[in-house]
């Protein structure tokens, strides 16, 4: 009597086919997972900006103006003369806007521990004593799309919009000809600013207040380095196209950018949040950063 030997298991060819099918399925699934993850991160980033927009407008309601982009620490007023960003350096480096709005972000306890009238930057781009120990990670200032962000980092992904245009109002090309650091004063948040809604004659819905960045490496509370090679850290201007640069560097003062595909998020002066494509016309982009140029914003 003959017996039939039944096969128990896969042949090598069948096993390879199964592995190939699984690999194809994984290859199809990964992009979908990445898209879902980025969509979630982008939503979280927009929610951060909504909170920041509400906090800035809450500050305006309480104080009668938006906070200074960077506080001027002298008792005398700031005069925006020739090379103003490179002069009177001892009066620069006060609290940046994101320190001023801490109480409006439910961070009143942190705010109360700080010497808000003191300095928030030194020549090494760090917050000096006595404030240094209190500058801890704040997730509201971090976009989860940024792969550099983790539990140990204190960097920010959000900079105040100091204005925009083809050339800055003050810079230091003599110090760094290849990468001039840009200072503007035609936006809403700039050094020594006290801009009110009534000063935004282009309309609060048409003017940037805060934008995303992927170019900074400093802690969120650093205001900038102010000397003959001055560089503001908590602010940037709309001079170059969104996402133009691929790496961090001093060009962080020239534009905005993000790790989201095709553009970056901005808070408008009315507190609304919008995603601006990096293919936006450069002139339109610069106009949206300016509070009172009287020009139409064009096709946004």
C-alpha positions in Angstrom: 0.0 0.0 0.0 1.5 3.4 -1.0 1.4 6.3 1.3 1.3 9.9 0.2 3.8 12.3 1.9 2.0 15.6 2.5 4.1 18.7 2.4 3.9 20.8 5.6 5.3 24.3 5.0 6.3 26.6 2.2 8.8 26.0 -0.5 11.6 28.5 -0.8 9.9 30.1 -3.8 6.6 30.5 -2.0 8.4 32.0 1.0 10.2 34.6 -1.3 6.9 35.5 -2.9 5.3 36.1 0.5 8.2 38.2 1.6 8.0 40.2 -1.6 4.3 40.8 -1.2 4.8 42.0 2.4 7.6 44.3 1.3 5.4 45.9 -1.4 2.6 46.4 1.2 5.0 48.0 3.6 6.3 50.2 0.8 2.7 51.3 0.0 1.8 51.8 3.7 4.8 53.9 4.8 4.0 57.0 2.7 0.5 56.9 4.0 1.7 56.7 7.6 4.1 59.5 7.0 1.4 61.7 5.5 -0.9 61.0 8.5 1.9 61.8 10.9 2.8 65.1 9.1 -0.9 66.0 8.9 -1.1 65.6 12.7 2.1 67.5 13.2 1.0 70.3 11.0 -2.3 70.6 12.9 -0.4 70.7 16.2 1.8 73.4 14.8 -1.2 75.5 13.7 -2.7 75.1 17.1 0.5 76.4 18.7 0.3 79.4 16.4 -3.4 80.0 17.2 -2.4 80.1 20.9 0.4 82.5 20.2 -1.9 84.7 18.1 -4.5 84.8 20.9 -1.8 85.6 23.4 -0.4 88.5 21.3 -3.9 89.9 20.9 -4.6 89.4 24.5 -1.5 91.4 25.3 -2.7 94.1 23.0 -6.0 94.3 24.7 -4.4 94.7 28.1 -1.5 97.0 27.1 -2.9 99.0 24.2 -0.3 97.7 21.7 1.5 94.6 20.7 4.6 93.9 22.7 8.0 95.1 21.4 9.6 92.5 19.1 12.7 93.1 21.4 12.5 95.5 24.3 14.6 98.6 24.2 16.2 98.7 27.7 17.2 102.4 27.9 15.1 105.1 29.5 15.4 107.2 26.3 13.4 106.4 23.2 14.9 104.5 20.3 15.7 106.5 17.2 15.9 104.6 14.0 18.7 106.6 12.4 21.5 105.4 10.2 23.0 102.1 11.3 20.7 102.1 14.4 20.9 98.3 14.7 24.7 98.5 15.3 24.8 101.4 17.8 24.0 101.8 21.5 24.3 98.1 21.9 24.0 98.2 25.7 20.4 99.2 25.2 19.5 96.3 23.0 18.9 92.6 24.0 15.9 93.1 26.3 13.0 90.7 26.6 11.7 89.4 23.2 8.0 89.3 22.4 7.7 85.6 23.3 8.8 86.4 26.9 6.3 89.4 27.1 3.3 87.2 26.3 4.0 84.4 28.8 1.2 85.4 31.1 -1.2 85.2 28.2 0.0 81.7 27.5 -0.8 80.5 31.0 2.9 80.8 31.9 2.5 83.5 34.5 4.5 81.6 37.1 7.5 81.4 34.7 7.1 85.1 33.8 7.2 86.0 37.5 10.5 84.2 38.0 12.2 86.2 35.3 13.9 89.5 35.5 11.9 90.8 32.5 13.6 94.2 32.6 17.0 92.6 32.2 19.0 91.2 29.3 17.9 88.2 27.3 21.0 87.7 25.1 24.8 87.8 25.1 27.5 87.6 22.5 27.2 83.9 22.4 23.5 83.9 21.6 22.4 82.5 25.0 20.2 84.0 27.8 22.6 85.3 30.5 22.1 85.2 34.3 19.9 85.6 36.2 17.4 84.4 33.7 19.3 81.5 32.2 18.2 78.8 34.7 14.5 79.5 34.1 14.5 79.1 30.3 13.1 75.7 29.9 11.4 73.8 27.0 8.0 75.2 26.0 6.2 73.0 23.6 4.0 75.9 22.4 7.0 77.4 20.8 8.0 74.2 19.0 6.6 72.6 15.9 6.6 68.7 16.0 7.4 68.6 12.3 10.9 69.8 13.1 13.1 66.6 13.5 15.5 68.6 15.7 12.9 69.1 18.4 12.9 66.7 21.4 12.3 66.7 25.1 15.8 68.3 25.7 15.6 71.1 23.2 14.6 74.7 23.9 14.7 76.0 20.3 11.7 77.9 18.9 10.1 77.4 15.5 8.2 80.7 15.6 9.6 84.2 15.0 8.0 87.6 15.1 7.6 89.3 11.7 9.6 92.5 11.8 8.6 93.6 8.3 9.8 93.0 4.8 11.1 94.3 1.5 13.9 93.9 -1.0 16.4 95.4 1.4 16.5 95.7 5.2 16.2 99.0 7.0 19.4 98.3 8.8 22.0 95.6 8.4 25.7 94.9 8.8 27.0 94.1 5.3 30.3 95.6 6.3 30.6 92.8 9.0 29.2 89.9 6.9 29.0 90.9 3.3 27.9 87.4 2.1 25.1 87.1 4.7 23.9 90.5 5.9 21.7 90.2 9.0 18.4 92.0 8.3 16.6 94.4 10.6 13.2 95.8 9.5 10.9 98.3 11.1 7.8 98.2 8.8 6.1 95.2 10.3 4.4 94.6 13.6 7.1 93.1 15.9 10.6 94.7 15.6 13.2 96.1 18.0 11.6 98.7 20.2 8.2 98.4 18.5 4.8 99.4 20.1 2.5 98.8 17.2 -1.3 99.1 17.7 -4.1 97.6 15.5 -4.8 101.1 14.3 -1.3 101.4 13.0 -1.9 98.4 10.7 -3.6 100.3 8.0 -3.3 97.5 5.5 -5.7 95.5 7.6 -5.0 93.0 10.4 -6.2 90.1 8.3 -3.6 91.0 5.6 -0.5 91.4 7.7 1.8 88.8 9.2 2.4 88.8 13.0 4.4 85.6 13.6 5.8 83.0 11.1 7.4 79.6 11.2 11.1 79.1 10.9 13.4 76.1 10.5 16.6 78.2 10.5 17.2 79.1 14.1 19.3 77.1 16.6 19.0 79.4 19.7 16.7 79.0 22.7 13.3 80.6 22.4 14.0 83.4 24.8 17.1 84.7 23.1 16.6 88.2 21.7 19.8 88.6 19.7 23.4 89.8 19.6 23.6 93.5 19.4 27.0 95.0 18.5 28.8 96.0 15.3 27.8 92.5 13.9 24.3 92.7 15.3 21.8 89.9 14.7 18.3 89.6 15.9 17.3 86.0 16.9 13.6 86.2 17.9 12.6 88.1 14.7 12.9 87.7 10.9 11.9 89.7 7.9 10.3 88.8 4.6 13.1 89.5 2.1 13.8 86.1 0.5 11.4 83.4 -0.6 9.9 81.0 1.9 12.0 77.9 2.4 14.7 79.3 0.1 17.6 78.1 2.3 18.3 74.4 3.0 20.4 74.9 6.2 20.4 77.0 9.3 22.5 80.2 9.4 22.5 84.0 9.6 20.0 84.0 6.8 17.4 83.2 9.5 16.7 86.9 9.6 15.8 87.1 5.9 12.9 84.7 5.6 10.7 82.0 7.1 10.4 78.3 6.4 9.2 75.0 7.8 9.5 71.2 7.6 6.0 71.0 6.1 5.8 70.4 2.4 5.5 73.4 0.2 5.3 76.3 2.6 5.0 77.6 6.2 2.3 78.7 8.7 1.8 82.3 9.7 -0.3 84.1 12.3 -1.9 87.2 10.9 -2.3 90.3 13.1 -6.0 89.4 13.7 -4.9 86.1 15.3 -6.0 83.9 12.4 -3.6 81.3 11.1 -2.9 80.5 7.4 -0.6 78.3 5.5 1.4 80.3 2.9 2.8 78.4 -0.1 6.5 78.9 -0.9 5.5 79.6 -4.5 3.8 82.8 -3.5 4.9 85.8 -5.5 7.8 87.4 -3.7 6.4 90.9 -3.9 3.1 89.7 -2.4 5.0 87.9 0.4 6.9 91.0 1.2 3.7 93.1 1.2 2.0 90.7 3.7 4.9 91.4 6.1 4.4 95.2 5.9 1.8 96.9 8.1 1.1 100.1 6.1 2.5 100.1 2.6 -1.0 100.7 1.1 -0.4 98.1 -1.6 -2.9 95.3 -2.5 -1.9 92.0 -1.2 -2.6 90.3 -4.6 -3.4 86.7 -5.0 -2.4 85.2 -1.6 
